[in-house]
Amino acid sequence: MEATMTFFRRVHLSFEHPYFRAGVGVALIALLALPVWRGLLESSLINHMLVQIPLLALAGWLIGRGIFSSRFAKWNERGIPGLLIAVFVMLFWMIPRWLDAALSEPLWEAIKFITIPLLIGVPLGISWPRMSPFSRAVVWSNAISMLIVIGWLYVAAPVRVCNNYLVNQQEAFGFTAMLVALAIAVYWIGVLFFGKWEKAE
Amino acid sequence: MRGAITIVALLISGVGVLWAATDGVQVITAEGARRLTIEEKPKPLPAVPLTDQRGEAFRLQDFEGSNLLVEFIYTRCVTLCTSLGETFEQVSREIPRGALGSRVNMVSISFDPRDTTSDLKDYGERFDAAPDYWRIARVESSDELEQLLETFGITVIPDQWGNFEHNAAVHFVDRKGYLNKIVDHDPPTRTLETLWKRL
């Protein structure tokens, strides 16, 4: 029992070390790229869009916070440029056509595995600490509303939008996305009302 | 200043990427993409041997010189393929008898390996399909079936009831044997309009 607690405490402290963080990020990508995990996480739209892709972005975030955090500082004033890169790439992978492409063609699958960590996770990771409270609030509220709208669209869509997924998977994803948005909203409100107000980094 | 330039540059390139990614905001689905591409770049068809509902062998190339309508079905399909069949049935009723078989031909290709020649025959009888202008066909070799599905851009995925889900449409092949238009099969008026323009 003692040993387990010490182990977890060590891991928690290790996360302070940037190379450890980056290493975890790289390991996460490698893990997700294994055929068994890819098969599992790409089997349904929910798994693909709400688990695999966010995990890839998280891996990029860890790498960004790990080894790139002071790079590009001159170009990344207030974190806005990094945020813009992340937003555009996110919009790209939300287009059903390109999600289908990643499933049908190995080239696009590879591109997905590279661009999501590198162009969504890393920019977000290095930009977030630089962003003002106002920018962060904009990001939080937009993320929530965007998720709700997408969820609603997928539930209400009259046709199958992805050739690789069934209509009921599409609907299930829509409902789940709206639930996730609700959860994020609750968490955010919790942070706003009960969290400590301090500037990171 | 550097910040402003960076942001403007990123906005322009970001919008550019999304513009390219949606073909000028025209397509957001793979289905939309394949329909747009086929009109811009018609494709020749692979010379895959097919067997029709009489058990006779033929190829899609045999219909060069005539307009050819192709759709992909499987006989155990509950709703979608009935609708596809009804569209072709509608075509066979609206097009003058003299043109059927000479200027207009139809092929419904089954991608289900379980479909036998007698399954195809039953399917054809449901819609009064006369084999001289409307063939219900199957592909013998699975490799060649893959090739055919890939050329036409059909993705088949199993659904939770042991059947298949697939993107369904009416595919138009011109007189020279090039696939150059893909149209919604429902309502049949869309197929008919496109066909009338080609006759």
Chai-1 contact restraints between the chains, C-beta under 6 A:
chainA,res_idxA,chainB,res_idxB,connection_type,confidence,min_distance_angstrom,max_distance_angstrom,comment,restraint_id
A,W75,B,T6,contact,1.0,0.0,6.0,A-B,restraint_1
A,E77,B,G3,contact,1.0,0.0,6.0,A-B,restraint_2
A,I80,B,I7,contact,1.0,0.0,6.0,A-B,restraint_3
A,P81,B,T6,contact,1.0,0.0,6.0,A-B,restraint_4
A,P81,B,I7,contact,1.0,0.0,6.0,A-B,restraint_5
A,P81,B,L10,contact,1.0,0.0,6.0,A-B,restraint_6
A,L84,B,L10,contact,1.0,0.0,6.0,A-B,restraint_7
A,F88,B,G14,contact,1.0,0.0,6.0,A-B,restraint_8
A,L91,B,L18,contact,1.0,0.0,6.0,A-B,restraint_9
A,F92,B,A21,contact,1.0,0.0,6.0,A-B,restraint_10
A,I95,B,A21,contact,1.0,0.0,6.0,A-B,restraint_11
A,I95,B,I28,contact,1.0,0.0,6.0,A-B,restraint_12
A,P96,B,I28,contact,1.0,0.0,6.0,A-B,restraint_13
A,P96,B,T29,contact,1.0,0.0,6.0,A-B,restraint_14
A,R97,B,I28,contact,1.0,0.0,6.0,A-B,restraint_15
A,R97,B,T29,contact,1.0,0.0,6.0,A-B,restraint_16
A,R97,B,A30,contact,1.0,0.0,6.0,A-B,restraint_17
A,R97,B,A33,contact,1.0,0.0,6.0,A-B,restraint_18
A,D100,B,A30,contact,1.0,0.0,6.0,A-B,restraint_19
A,V161,B,T29,contact,1.0,0.0,6.0,A-B,restraint_20
A,N163,B,A30,contact,1.0,0.0,6.0,A-B,restraint_21
A,N163,B,T155,contact,1.0,0.0,6.0,A-B,restraint_22
A,N163,B,N167,contact,1.0,0.0,6.0,A-B,restraint_23
A,L166,B,D159,contact,1.0,0.0,6.0,A-B,restraint_24
A,L166,B,E165,contact,1.0,0.0,6.0,A-B,restraint_25
